Amino acid sequence: MLLFRSEEHVDKWCSVHTLPKRPLVDLEQLWTLAKEWYSSRLTPEARRPMGAEIRAIFDRLGLTDPFWQS
Amino acid sequence: MDNDALVQQYVYRFTADHGRPPASSAVASALGIDQQEVLAAFRRIHGRRLLVLARTGEITMAPPFSAVPTPFRVEVTDREYFANCVWDSFGIAAALHGDAKIDSSCACCGEPMVLRIFDGQPLPEPAVAHFAVPAAHWWDDITYT
């Protein structure tokens, strides 16, 4: 997952690399994803979200495009 | 606590304290476990998608932490870490529950960018993140998403 200054820079990067443009993630959404994935990572109970949990997280963030189906 | 849990806990605690994941030999020495058993534990923990391993069996990623320098340098309470991607750069702040300064750059133009997590929130910055690979295929090659 890469960082860009703006959507225009994503467009240019996709064009240069002949890759399809995917749904963008803003910093607030990214922070929520980071917390959901990693806030308990240093604890004995650490585990990665899986399957339905991931879908629920994406749904809560409005990431409903088929791109996000895991 | 079984060996896998001990190894997982040690790896993440060591990484938080030292800025990079430990070698299997260091884990074996610290926990008094045979090194081959540590490597086997690494593989089982990888199976739960909590570690990424090199062909040697050593750790290359203990997500969100990277074992090697990357374009996502993260500073939390005066300690330096490297993240595997922009998501993981925020993930280090989330895992350590601290304020963070992230030094990176725009993947398109290369211009330096600084992101900050302060008091549990990202500070506003003109920035977006972009995946090249759909979510269902992230773990086909987790080094390229």
Backbone of each chain as ProteinMPNN parsed JSONL, in Angstrom:
{"seq_chain_A": "MLLFRSEEHVDKWCSVHTLPKRPLVDLEQLWTLAKEWYSSRLTPEARRPMGAEIRAIFDRLGLTDPFWQS", "coords_chain_A": {"N_chain_A": [[0.853, -1.183, 0.0], [0.675, 2.099, -0.985], [1.733, 5.536, -0.509], [0.46, 8.721, -1.403], [0.621, 12.11, -2.532], [-1.694, 13.262, -3.502], [-4.874, 12.634, -5.163], [-4.498, 13.127, -7.851], [-1.827, 12.524, -8.171], [-1.926, 9.787, -7.752], [-3.366, 9.042, -10.023], [-1.512, 9.708, -12.029], [0.632, 7.991, -11.371], [-0.572, 5.464, -11.702], [-1.021, 5.578, -14.432], [1.59, 5.771, -15.476], [2.612, 3.302, -14.654], [0.935, 1.596, -15.886], [-1.226, 0.457, -14.453], [-4.372, -0.462, -12.953], [-6.516, 2.036, -11.523], [-7.342, 2.026, -8.146], [-9.794, 1.914, -5.39], [-9.471, 4.75, -3.25], [-7.919, 5.459, -0.057], [-8.447, 7.434, 2.747], [-6.711, 9.396, 5.303], [-7.993, 9.224, 7.795], [-9.554, 6.894, 7.518], [-7.471, 5.124, 7.145], [-6.172, 5.223, 9.614], [-8.109, 4.12, 11.264], [-8.188, 1.518, 10.194], [-5.571, 0.746, 10.863], [-5.68, 0.764, 13.67], [-7.62, -1.226, 14.117], [-6.322, -3.474, 13.129], [-3.893, -3.585, 14.531], [-3.815, -2.643, 17.225], [-3.798, -4.36, 19.396], [-1.546, -5.85, 19.042], [0.813, -6.28, 20.488], [0.054, -7.741, 22.638], [-0.644, -10.775, 24.57], [-2.901, -11.857, 23.434], [-2.856, -11.306, 20.78], [-3.966, -11.287, 17.445], [-4.674, -11.588, 13.967], [-7.291, -9.887, 12.267], [-9.802, -11.816, 10.602], [-11.558, -13.141, 7.734], [-14.953, -12.794, 8.136], [-14.723, -10.829, 10.07], [-12.962, -8.995, 8.941], [-14.444, -8.15, 6.744], [-16.539, -6.878, 8.103], [-15.191, -4.74, 9.31], [-14.323, -3.287, 7.048], [-16.837, -2.665, 5.991], [-17.87, -0.963, 7.988], [-16.265, 1.209, 7.577], [-17.108, 2.116, 5.211], [-15.965, 0.97, 3.029], [-16.885, -0.569, 0.57], [-16.69, -1.399, -1.983], [-16.274, -3.996, -4.471], [-13.566, -4.501, -4.602], [-12.628, -4.627, -1.995], [-13.44, -7.048, -0.981], [-12.594, -9.837, 0.843]], "CA_chain_A": [[0.0, 0.0, 0.0], [1.559, 3.24, -1.162], [1.293, 6.863, -0.079], [0.511, 9.718, -2.465], [0.28, 13.452, -2.086], [-3.052, 13.606, -3.921], [-5.475, 11.705, -6.131], [-3.876, 13.379, -9.155], [-0.566, 11.779, -8.2], [-2.299, 8.38, -7.946], [-3.711, 8.902, -11.447], [-0.278, 9.738, -12.824], [1.387, 6.779, -11.055], [-1.259, 4.338, -12.354], [-0.796, 5.71, -15.867], [2.993, 5.44, -15.762], [2.852, 1.88, -14.409], [-0.162, 0.871, -16.562], [-1.977, -0.313, -13.461], [-5.696, 0.122, -12.745], [-6.719, 2.838, -10.317], [-8.175, 1.339, -7.145], [-10.405, 2.862, -4.444], [-8.501, 5.436, -2.39], [-8.148, 5.429, 1.389], [-7.964, 8.672, 3.357], [-5.921, 9.171, 6.518], [-8.881, 8.79, 8.889], [-9.848, 5.474, 7.28], [-6.226, 4.383, 7.343], [-5.919, 5.148, 11.055], [-9.046, 3.126, 11.8], [-7.68, 0.198, 9.797], [-4.368, 0.464, 11.65], [-6.077, 0.424, 15.038], [-8.317, -2.517, 14.101], [-5.362, -4.56, 12.862], [-2.647, -3.643, 15.284], [-3.779, -2.049, 18.569], [-3.517, -5.384, 20.418], [-0.514, -6.732, 18.477], [1.85, -6.593, 21.462], [-0.525, -8.46, 23.763], [-0.682, -12.235, 24.361], [-4.098, -12.229, 22.665], [-2.73, -10.745, 19.434], [-4.343, -12.075, 16.284], [-5.052, -10.766, 12.832], [-8.695, -10.087, 11.868], [-9.955, -12.76, 9.497], [-12.858, -13.386, 7.119], [-16.11, -11.934, 8.391], [-14.284, -9.655, 10.844], [-12.392, -8.031, 7.996], [-15.547, -7.563, 5.968], [-17.277, -5.963, 8.987], [-14.368, -3.527, 9.463], [-14.411, -2.539, 5.791], [-18.204, -2.134, 5.87], [-18.008, 0.175, 8.902], [-15.517, 2.337, 7.011], [-17.666, 2.462, 3.909], [-15.145, 0.358, 1.969], [-17.824, -1.597, 0.145], [-16.385, -1.78, -3.362], [-15.82, -5.401, -4.559], [-12.111, -4.525, -4.376], [-12.336, -4.889, -0.586], [-13.892, -8.372, -0.567], [-11.412, -10.658, 1.163]], "C_chain_A": [[0.894, 1.241, 0.0], [0.889, 4.554, -0.757], [1.458, 7.855, -1.232], [0.085, 11.075, -1.903], [-1.165, 13.814, -2.406], [-3.575, 12.549, -4.888], [-4.854, 11.893, -7.515], [-2.546, 12.617, -9.273], [-0.832, 10.275, -8.334], [-2.599, 8.136, -9.421], [-2.448, 8.809, -12.305], [0.516, 8.446, -12.623], [0.76, 5.569, -11.746], [-1.015, 4.367, -13.857], [0.624, 5.288, -16.234], [3.242, 3.941, -15.65], [1.832, 0.984, -15.098], [-0.863, -0.097, -15.61], [-3.34, 0.342, -13.263], [-5.75, 0.962, -11.469], [-7.701, 2.111, -9.4], [-8.822, 2.367, -6.231], [-9.349, 3.462, -3.508], [-8.909, 5.338, -0.925], [-7.617, 6.728, 1.966], [-7.31, 8.38, 4.712], [-6.78, 8.727, 7.705], [-9.222, 7.308, 8.74], [-8.612, 4.619, 7.559], [-5.92, 4.194, 8.829], [-6.861, 4.135, 11.705], [-8.602, 1.716, 11.436], [-6.474, -0.197, 10.644], [-4.732, 0.05, 13.078], [-6.739, -0.951, 15.086], [-7.323, -3.669, 13.945], [-4.338, -4.709, 13.973], [-2.701, -3.183, 16.74], [-3.516, -3.083, 19.662], [-2.341, -6.28, 20.018], [0.574, -7.105, 19.487], [1.323, -7.378, 22.657], [-0.507, -9.97, 23.505], [-1.859, -12.666, 23.481], [-3.998, -11.809, 21.201], [-3.151, -11.742, 18.363], [-4.753, -11.116, 15.185], [-6.537, -10.975, 12.568], [-8.762, -11.022, 10.66], [-11.389, -12.708, 8.962], [-13.927, -12.352, 7.4], [-15.733, -10.697, 9.196], [-13.743, -8.574, 9.916], [-13.504, -7.358, 7.207], [-16.322, -6.55, 6.8], [-16.511, -4.648, 9.168], [-14.476, -2.67, 8.206], [-15.8, -1.91, 5.641], [-18.374, -0.894, 6.743], [-17.324, 1.418, 8.345], [-16.064, 2.785, 5.664], [-16.844, 1.924, 2.75], [-15.914, -0.845, 1.436], [-17.619, -2.033, -1.31], [-15.946, -3.261, -3.389], [-14.314, -5.554, -4.343], [-11.779, -4.96, -2.954], [-12.802, -6.253, -0.116], [-12.685, -9.272, -0.358], [-11.782, -12.128, 1.225]], "O_chain_A": [[1.752, 1.408, 0.867], [-0.335, 4.661, -0.678], [2.461, 7.834, -1.945], [-0.689, 11.172, -0.951], [-1.793, 14.58, -1.675], [-2.832, 11.691, -5.364], [-4.701, 10.928, -8.265], [-2.194, 12.129, -10.347], [-0.047, 9.566, -8.962], [-2.146, 7.149, -10.0], [-2.333, 7.952, -13.181], [1.016, 7.869, -13.588], [1.472, 4.741, -12.314], [-0.826, 3.326, -14.485], [0.83, 4.538, -17.188], [3.988, 3.369, -16.445], [1.85, -0.234, -14.924], [-1.062, -1.275, -15.907], [-3.464, 1.561, -13.388], [-5.11, 0.637, -10.469], [-8.753, 1.645, -9.837], [-8.469, 3.546, -6.268], [-8.451, 2.763, -3.039], [-10.082, 5.157, -0.599], [-6.47, 7.096, 1.713], [-7.356, 7.251, 5.201], [-6.328, 7.934, 8.531], [-9.185, 6.557, 9.714], [-8.705, 3.535, 8.134], [-5.462, 3.129, 9.245], [-6.456, 3.382, 12.59], [-8.636, 0.817, 12.277], [-6.37, -1.34, 11.089], [-4.163, -0.895, 13.624], [-6.459, -1.75, 15.98], [-7.48, -4.718, 14.57], [-3.954, -5.825, 14.322], [-1.7, -3.323, 17.443], [-3.058, -2.724, 20.747], [-2.159, -7.353, 20.593], [1.199, -8.157, 19.346], [2.073, -7.65, 23.594], [-0.371, -10.401, 22.36], [-1.811, -13.724, 22.854], [-4.969, -11.947, 20.456], [-2.735, -12.901, 18.381], [-5.133, -9.974, 15.447], [-7.016, -12.107, 12.633], [-7.877, -11.01, 9.805], [-12.31, -12.281, 9.659], [-13.836, -11.2, 6.974], [-16.34, -9.638, 9.033], [-14.032, -7.39, 10.087], [-13.501, -6.14, 7.026], [-16.721, -5.499, 6.299], [-17.11, -3.573, 9.177], [-14.697, -1.462, 8.293], [-15.923, -0.761, 5.216], [-18.946, 0.105, 6.307], [-17.75, 2.543, 8.609], [-15.546, 3.718, 5.052], [-17.004, 2.369, 1.613], [-15.635, -1.988, 1.799], [-18.303, -2.933, -1.797], [-15.318, -3.731, -2.44], [-13.847, -6.621, -3.945], [-10.75, -5.598, -2.731], [-12.586, -6.599, 1.045], [-11.862, -9.451, -1.255], [-10.922, -12.971, 1.481]]}, "seq_chain_B": "MDNDALVQQYVYRFTADHGRPPASSAVASALGIDQQEVLAAFRRIHGRRLLVLARTGEITMAPPFSAVPTPFRVEVTDREYFANCVWDSFGIAAALHGDAKIDSSCACCGEPMVLRIFDGQPLPEPAVAHFAVPAAHWWDDITYT", "coords_chain_B": {"N_chain_B": [[1.653, -21.039, 29.111], [2.174, -21.82, 25.728], [4.949, -22.767, 23.516], [4.696, -21.385, 21.057], [3.168, -19.142, 21.721], [4.862, -17.97, 23.598], [7.081, -17.389, 21.976], [5.957, -15.67, 20.074], [5.154, -13.509, 21.7], [7.643, -12.746, 22.707], [8.996, -11.998, 20.366], [7.505, -9.767, 19.473], [7.715, -8.048, 21.679], [10.476, -7.672, 21.833], [10.867, -6.441, 19.359], [9.442, -4.044, 19.671], [11.03, -2.909, 21.622], [13.578, -2.745, 20.484], [13.391, -1.927, 17.875], [13.522, -3.535, 15.678], [12.787, -6.887, 14.458], [13.815, -9.904, 16.231], [16.592, -12.217, 15.631], [16.322, -15.771, 15.052], [18.143, -17.16, 16.611], [18.626, -15.454, 18.738], [16.128, -15.432, 19.951], [15.935, -18.089, 20.703], [18.028, -18.255, 22.533], [17.229, -16.411, 24.483], [14.829, -17.493, 25.422], [15.452, -20.042, 26.073], [14.951, -22.167, 24.368], [15.245, -24.663, 21.861], [16.848, -23.759, 18.797], [15.847, -24.745, 16.36], [13.27, -25.365, 17.065], [12.332, -22.822, 17.597], [12.39, -21.755, 14.994], [10.474, -23.398, 13.848], [8.276, -22.561, 15.298], [8.144, -19.905, 14.38], [7.26, -20.49, 11.757], [4.718, -21.558, 12.213], [3.462, -19.373, 13.38], [3.629, -17.617, 11.293], [1.762, -18.906, 9.68], [-0.542, -18.058, 10.855], [-0.6, -15.549, 9.974], [0.899, -13.605, 11.263], [3.565, -13.212, 11.118], [6.094, -12.64, 8.632], [8.278, -14.475, 6.65], [11.713, -14.977, 5.635], [13.425, -16.951, 3.085], [15.317, -18.257, 4.541], [14.042, -18.732, 6.862], [14.088, -16.863, 8.806], [12.792, -13.823, 10.331], [11.245, -11.428, 8.288], [9.248, -9.597, 8.354], [7.411, -8.46, 11.087], [4.511, -7.798, 11.207], [3.105, -4.72, 12.277], [5.775, -4.082, 11.813], [8.911, -3.778, 10.107], [11.775, -5.763, 9.283], [13.818, -4.649, 7.969], [15.214, -1.558, 6.631], [12.844, 0.689, 5.177], [10.82, 2.714, 2.884], [9.181, 3.894, 4.771], [9.64, 5.383, 7.476], [9.324, 5.387, 10.924], [8.87, 7.195, 13.873], [8.625, 6.806, 17.262], [8.29, 7.902, 20.483], [11.076, 8.681, 20.524], [12.298, 6.438, 19.438], [13.34, 4.581, 16.605], [11.61, 3.042, 13.944], [10.795, 0.842, 11.183], [8.228, 0.642, 8.806], [6.116, -1.615, 6.906], [4.473, -0.623, 4.944], [2.299, 2.156, 4.14], [-0.067, 1.829, 5.611], [0.877, 0.128, 7.64], [2.648, 1.895, 8.788], [1.038, 3.657, 10.216], [0.078, 1.63, 11.75], [2.163, 0.96, 13.471], [2.148, 3.091, 15.255], [-0.352, 2.566, 16.347], [0.036, 0.027, 17.492], [1.955, 0.579, 19.429], [0.737, 2.478, 20.878], [1.266, 5.245, 20.921], [2.283, 8.672, 20.234], [3.277, 9.494, 16.919], [5.726, 10.092, 14.37], [5.931, 10.065, 10.975], [8.094, 9.566, 8.41], [8.094, 9.745, 5.027], [7.485, 9.431, 1.498], [5.986, 10.742, -1.509], [4.696, 8.28, -3.619], [4.539, 8.729, -6.279], [5.816, 11.219, -7.144], [7.987, 11.41, -5.498], [8.396, 13.375, -3.654], [9.219, 14.441, -0.378], [7.208, 13.458, 2.424], [5.513, 14.055, 5.46], [3.808, 12.451, 7.974], [1.701, 12.528, 10.839], [0.769, 11.055, 13.915], [-1.07, 12.149, 16.524], [-1.985, 12.365, 19.854], [-3.766, 10.255, 19.599], [-4.924, 10.532, 17.088], [-4.756, 11.001, 13.499], [-2.948, 13.745, 12.198], [-4.288, 16.298, 10.098], [-3.456, 16.169, 6.657], [-2.501, 16.698, 3.294], [-2.989, 13.892, 1.675], [-3.264, 10.572, 0.356], [-3.941, 7.03, 0.37], [-3.185, 4.11, -1.529], [-3.993, 0.94, -2.737], [-2.539, -1.504, -4.825], [-3.402, -4.039, -5.24], [-6.234, -6.192, -5.03], [-8.095, -6.864, -1.964], [-8.53, -9.614, -1.461], [-6.309, -10.832, -2.426], [-4.07, -10.038, -1.078], [-2.366, -11.614, 0.543], [-1.248, -13.279, -1.304], [1.154, -12.308, -2.157], [2.52, -10.721, 0.183], [4.382, -8.753, 0.271], [3.876, -7.144, -1.814], [1.373, -5.143, -2.2]], "CA_chain_B": [[1.795, -20.477, 27.766], [2.954, -22.74, 24.901], [6.118, -22.162, 22.879], [4.313, -20.419, 20.025], [2.747, -17.907, 22.39], [6.071, -17.365, 24.172], [7.907, -16.845, 20.889], [5.239, -14.512, 19.508], [5.241, -12.413, 22.662], [9.029, -12.278, 22.773], [9.323, -11.319, 19.103], [6.895, -8.434, 19.405], [8.275, -7.205, 22.744], [11.836, -7.336, 21.394], [10.766, -5.497, 18.247], [9.051, -2.751, 20.23], [12.128, -2.362, 22.426], [14.823, -2.592, 19.719], [13.136, -1.325, 16.572], [13.553, -4.546, 14.613], [12.539, -8.228, 15.007], [15.032, -10.638, 16.603], [16.969, -13.442, 14.932], [15.877, -16.983, 15.755], [19.149, -17.534, 17.615], [18.419, -14.598, 19.911], [14.903, -15.9, 20.618], [16.268, -19.372, 21.334], [18.88, -17.99, 23.688], [16.468, -15.705, 25.515], [13.742, -18.308, 25.974], [15.928, -21.374, 26.435], [14.294, -23.116, 23.464], [16.101, -25.046, 20.732], [16.658, -22.848, 17.671], [14.967, -25.359, 15.349], [11.885, -25.221, 17.549], [11.969, -21.415, 17.378], [12.088, -21.6, 13.564], [9.176, -24.061, 13.624], [7.258, -21.647, 15.849], [8.012, -18.818, 13.392], [6.447, -20.958, 10.619], [3.319, -21.674, 12.644], [2.948, -18.002, 13.583], [3.416, -17.141, 9.91], [0.5, -19.498, 9.23], [-1.633, -17.211, 11.392], [-0.395, -14.257, 9.33], [1.454, -12.636, 12.21], [4.958, -13.009, 10.74], [6.488, -12.957, 7.262], [9.61, -15.068, 6.79], [12.617, -15.141, 4.496], [13.678, -18.363, 2.771], [16.132, -18.808, 5.626], [13.181, -18.969, 8.012], [14.158, -15.719, 9.723], [11.681, -12.874, 10.196], [11.436, -10.202, 7.499], [8.225, -8.666, 8.832], [6.514, -8.773, 12.194], [3.619, -6.667, 10.92], [3.394, -3.731, 11.243], [7.193, -3.737, 11.816], [9.785, -4.392, 9.116], [13.118, -6.091, 9.772], [14.815, -3.905, 7.173], [14.766, -0.192, 6.326], [11.85, 0.852, 4.114], [10.479, 4.137, 2.706], [8.239, 4.34, 5.806], [10.362, 5.473, 8.75], [8.381, 5.791, 11.968], [9.515, 7.541, 15.138], [7.707, 6.815, 18.407], [9.053, 8.155, 21.722], [12.512, 8.746, 20.242], [12.828, 5.189, 18.884], [13.117, 4.481, 15.159], [11.101, 1.781, 13.386], [10.431, 0.892, 9.772], [6.962, -0.036, 8.52], [6.091, -2.31, 5.616], [3.678, 0.17, 3.999], [1.741, 3.314, 4.85], [-0.999, 1.281, 6.616], [1.667, -0.348, 8.767], [3.272, 3.027, 9.489], [0.048, 4.012, 11.235], [-0.048, 0.455, 12.613], [3.18, 1.017, 14.535], [1.608, 4.009, 16.269], [-1.473, 1.879, 17.017], [0.562, -1.073, 18.306], [2.727, 1.123, 20.549], [-0.144, 3.412, 21.58], [2.005, 6.483, 21.161], [2.367, 9.641, 19.148], [4.25, 9.021, 15.922], [6.098, 10.915, 13.215], [6.221, 9.14, 9.871], [8.803, 10.175, 7.278], [7.954, 8.94, 3.823], [7.492, 10.279, 0.302], [4.935, 10.425, -2.474], [5.145, 7.19, -4.496], [4.545, 9.215, -7.659], [6.81, 12.258, -7.467], [9.136, 11.277, -4.616], [8.524, 14.501, -2.728], [9.093, 13.996, 1.019], [5.937, 13.691, 3.126], [5.545, 13.735, 6.886], [2.508, 12.217, 8.593], [1.827, 12.473, 12.299], [-0.315, 10.636, 14.804], [-0.922, 12.92, 17.758], [-3.097, 12.235, 20.79], [-4.718, 9.242, 19.132], [-5.558, 10.893, 15.811], [-3.841, 11.499, 12.473], [-3.078, 15.165, 11.904], [-4.676, 16.483, 8.695], [-2.342, 16.324, 5.712], [-2.929, 16.295, 1.953], [-2.403, 12.576, 1.416], [-4.162, 9.425, 0.186], [-3.265, 5.74, 0.23], [-3.7, 3.358, -2.674], [-3.572, -0.449, -2.926], [-2.507, -1.973, -6.216], [-3.897, -5.417, -5.297], [-7.474, -6.379, -4.268], [-7.911, -7.415, -0.618], [-8.532, -11.081, -1.455], [-5.021, -11.344, -2.909], [-2.948, -9.424, -0.371], [-1.405, -12.586, 1.065], [-0.561, -14.009, -2.382], [2.514, -11.782, -1.991], [2.252, -9.624, 1.112], [5.347, -7.67, 0.065], [3.379, -6.296, -2.903], [-0.075, -4.966, -2.091]], "C_chain_B": [[2.653, -21.43, 26.923], [4.094, -21.994, 24.177], [5.738, -21.11, 21.839], [3.936, -19.08, 20.652], [3.946, -17.188, 22.992], [6.91, -16.692, 23.095], [7.246, -15.594, 20.314], [5.369, -13.301, 20.422], [6.657, -11.842, 22.697], [9.391, -11.479, 21.523], [8.754, -9.903, 19.105], [7.441, -7.5, 20.488], [9.678, -6.742, 22.358], [11.784, -6.265, 20.312], [10.38, -4.107, 18.753], [10.214, -2.099, 20.957], [13.359, -2.018, 21.598], [14.615, -2.015, 18.323], [13.176, -2.301, 15.414], [13.298, -5.916, 15.235], [13.846, -8.949, 15.305], [15.329, -11.79, 15.639], [16.511, -14.647, 15.75], [16.86, -17.377, 16.847], [18.975, -16.718, 18.892], [17.179, -15.035, 20.69], [15.205, -17.194, 21.372], [17.063, -19.155, 22.615], [18.077, -17.36, 24.827], [15.434, -16.601, 26.203], [14.191, -19.702, 26.398], [15.242, -22.463, 25.631], [15.269, -23.43, 22.338], [15.798, -24.161, 19.515], [15.753, -23.436, 16.591], [13.505, -25.266, 15.766], [11.414, -23.778, 17.403], [11.588, -21.194, 15.911], [10.756, -22.263, 13.215], [8.036, -23.192, 14.154], [7.044, -20.459, 14.916], [7.072, -19.252, 12.257], [4.976, -21.075, 11.014], [2.702, -20.29, 12.849], [2.732, -17.329, 12.226], [2.086, -17.676, 9.367], [-0.71, -18.744, 9.739], [-1.486, -15.764, 10.934], [0.062, -13.171, 10.302], [2.951, -12.429, 12.002], [5.1, -13.289, 9.25], [7.957, -13.36, 7.323], [10.389, -15.045, 5.488], [12.783, -16.634, 4.212], [14.508, -19.041, 3.845], [15.285, -19.185, 6.84], [13.187, -17.836, 9.01], [13.044, -14.708, 9.393], [12.081, -11.695, 9.3], [10.409, -9.138, 7.898], [7.559, -9.274, 10.066], [5.478, -7.654, 12.136], [3.061, -6.028, 12.194], [4.893, -3.4, 11.084], [7.932, -4.461, 10.687], [11.141, -4.684, 9.746], [14.194, -5.295, 9.061], [14.301, -2.49, 6.924], [13.834, -0.162, 5.113], [11.612, 2.35, 3.9], [9.484, 4.674, 3.737], [8.943, 4.286, 7.159], [9.432, 6.062, 9.802], [9.158, 6.068, 13.251], [8.445, 7.616, 16.216], [8.565, 6.907, 19.658], [10.566, 7.957, 21.504], [13.114, 7.429, 19.761], [12.435, 5.104, 17.41], [12.643, 3.079, 14.778], [10.942, 1.967, 11.881], [9.172, 0.063, 9.562], [6.999, -0.627, 7.121], [5.342, -1.535, 4.534], [3.064, 1.32, 4.798], [0.728, 2.871, 5.908], [-0.203, 0.852, 7.851], [2.377, 0.797, 9.5], [2.315, 3.568, 10.555], [-0.104, 2.866, 12.236], [0.971, 0.446, 13.736], [2.72, 1.966, 15.646], [0.482, 3.33, 17.055], [-0.955, 0.783, 17.951], [1.259, -0.557, 19.562], [1.928, 2.136, 21.367], [0.596, 4.711, 21.934], [1.876, 7.444, 20.0], [3.47, 9.198, 18.191], [4.49, 10.088, 14.874], [6.555, 9.955, 12.134], [6.875, 9.931, 8.741], [8.695, 9.242, 6.086], [8.039, 9.87, 2.621], [6.362, 9.842, -0.609], [5.465, 9.366, -3.445], [5.228, 7.634, -5.948], [5.727, 10.137, -7.914], [8.044, 12.199, -6.574], [9.312, 12.412, -3.63], [8.348, 14.013, -1.288], [7.73, 14.357, 1.611], [6.117, 13.28, 4.581], [4.111, 13.593, 7.374], [2.723, 12.124, 10.1], [0.55, 11.899, 12.919], [-0.082, 11.374, 16.114], [-2.183, 12.773, 18.601], [-4.199, 11.329, 20.227], [-5.433, 9.564, 17.845], [-4.488, 11.261, 14.781], [-4.05, 12.992, 12.273], [-3.398, 15.339, 10.424], [-3.471, 16.783, 7.807], [-2.884, 15.966, 4.331], [-2.248, 14.992, 1.565], [-3.514, 11.558, 1.201], [-3.308, 8.166, 0.06], [-3.958, 4.944, -0.867], [-3.113, 1.951, -2.683], [-3.534, -0.76, -4.409], [-3.226, -3.314, -6.369], [-5.19, -5.537, -4.477], [-7.246, -7.141, -2.96], [-7.786, -8.937, -0.612], [-7.168, -11.659, -1.833], [-3.815, -10.757, -2.169], [-1.91, -10.448, 0.058], [-0.874, -13.518, -0.018], [0.912, -13.608, -2.376], [2.382, -10.531, -1.135], [3.268, -8.496, 0.968], [4.924, -6.753, -1.076], [1.866, -6.223, -2.8], [-0.473, -3.642, -2.718]], "O_chain_B": [[3.742, -21.813, 27.35], [4.183, -20.768, 24.224], [6.381, -20.064, 21.748], [4.338, -18.021, 20.171], [4.05, -15.964, 22.918], [7.39, -15.572, 23.274], [7.909, -14.579, 20.097], [5.662, -12.197, 19.963], [6.852, -10.627, 22.715], [10.013, -10.42, 21.609], [9.458, -8.95, 18.772], [7.612, -6.305, 20.25], [10.027, -5.574, 22.531], [12.553, -5.305, 20.337], [10.939, -3.106, 18.304], [10.371, -0.878, 20.916], [14.108, -1.108, 21.953], [15.586, -1.651, 17.659], [12.89, -1.924, 14.277], [13.562, -6.103, 16.422], [14.874, -8.643, 14.701], [14.446, -12.272, 14.93], [16.334, -14.563, 16.966], [16.453, -17.875, 17.897], [19.155, -17.234, 19.996], [17.167, -15.016, 21.921], [14.792, -17.376, 22.518], [16.806, -19.785, 23.64], [18.231, -17.736, 25.989], [15.196, -16.485, 27.405], [13.426, -20.454, 27.002], [14.981, -23.551, 26.143], [16.03, -22.562, 21.91], [14.639, -23.852, 19.237], [14.976, -22.709, 15.972], [12.616, -25.108, 14.928], [10.242, -23.53, 17.119], [10.592, -20.532, 15.615], [10.0, -21.753, 12.388], [6.972, -23.099, 13.542], [5.908, -20.047, 14.682], [6.2, -18.489, 11.842], [4.092, -20.728, 10.231], [1.535, -20.076, 12.519], [1.78, -16.572, 12.038], [1.37, -16.96, 8.667], [-1.779, -18.784, 9.13], [-2.161, -14.868, 11.442], [-0.317, -12.005, 10.194], [3.547, -11.562, 12.641], [4.337, -14.065, 8.675], [8.774, -12.691, 7.955], [9.823, -15.088, 4.396], [12.34, -17.476, 4.994], [14.416, -20.254, 4.039], [15.758, -19.877, 7.741], [12.397, -17.828, 9.954], [12.447, -14.747, 8.317], [13.109, -11.052, 9.517], [10.666, -7.939, 7.794], [7.194, -10.45, 10.078], [5.542, -6.691, 12.899], [2.596, -6.734, 13.088], [5.24, -2.52, 10.295], [7.619, -5.605, 10.357], [11.602, -3.955, 10.625], [15.346, -5.266, 9.495], [13.098, -2.243, 6.997], [14.026, -0.903, 4.148], [12.141, 3.17, 4.65], [8.994, 5.794, 3.592], [8.86, 3.296, 7.886], [8.827, 7.112, 9.589], [10.001, 5.271, 13.662], [7.486, 8.381, 16.109], [9.46, 6.088, 19.869], [11.223, 7.182, 22.199], [14.337, 7.315, 19.683], [11.337, 5.503, 17.024], [13.195, 2.074, 15.224], [10.952, 3.087, 11.371], [9.053, -1.056, 10.061], [7.787, -0.216, 6.269], [5.553, -1.766, 3.343], [3.293, 1.434, 6.002], [0.663, 3.464, 6.985], [-0.575, 1.181, 8.977], [2.673, 0.685, 10.689], [2.736, 3.896, 11.665], [-0.377, 3.091, 13.415], [0.679, -0.024, 14.836], [2.884, 1.674, 16.83], [0.375, 3.494, 18.27], [-1.45, 0.629, 19.068], [1.171, -1.17, 20.626], [2.381, 2.595, 22.415], [0.555, 5.193, 23.066], [1.418, 7.076, 18.919], [4.466, 8.605, 18.603], [3.605, 10.872, 14.532], [7.449, 9.137, 12.348], [6.275, 10.853, 8.188], [9.147, 8.098, 6.13], [8.595, 10.964, 2.712], [5.848, 8.728, -0.502], [6.54, 9.525, -4.022], [5.902, 7.0, -6.759], [6.547, 9.875, -8.794], [9.042, 12.862, -6.856], [10.266, 12.419, -2.853], [7.423, 13.25, -1.007], [7.177, 15.421, 1.333], [6.784, 12.292, 4.889], [3.298, 14.502, 7.209], [3.779, 11.701, 10.57], [-0.568, 12.211, 12.511], [0.973, 11.241, 16.735], [-3.295, 13.02, 18.135], [-5.391, 11.605, 20.366], [-6.447, 8.941, 17.529], [-3.431, 11.776, 15.145], [-5.185, 13.459, 12.189], [-2.855, 14.623, 9.584], [-2.587, 17.557, 8.174], [-3.656, 15.015, 4.208], [-1.08, 14.982, 1.177], [-4.586, 11.67, 1.797], [-2.132, 8.219, -0.3], [-5.158, 5.088, -1.099], [-1.895, 1.778, -2.643], [-4.405, -0.325, -5.162], [-3.616, -3.693, -7.474], [-5.248, -5.042, -3.351], [-6.328, -7.954, -2.856], [-7.01, -9.488, 0.168], [-6.901, -12.836, -1.591], [-2.673, -10.955, -2.585], [-0.71, -10.195, -0.045], [-0.132, -14.451, 0.287], [1.799, -14.441, -2.562], [2.163, -9.431, -1.643], [3.049, -7.4, 1.482], [5.534, -5.705, -1.289], [1.159, -7.123, -3.252], [-1.654, -3.296, -2.733]]}, "name": "protein", "num_of_chains": 2, "seq": "MLLFRSEEHVDKWCSVHTLPKRPLVDLEQLWTLAKEWYSSRLTPEARRPMGAEIRAIFDRLGLTDPFWQSMDNDALVQQYVYRFTADHGRPPASSAVASALGIDQQEVLAAFRRIHGRRLLVLARTGEITMAPPFSAVPTPFRVEVTDREYFANCVWDSFGIAAALHGDAKIDSSCACCGEPMVLRIFDGQPLPEPAVAHFAVPAAHWWDDITYT"}
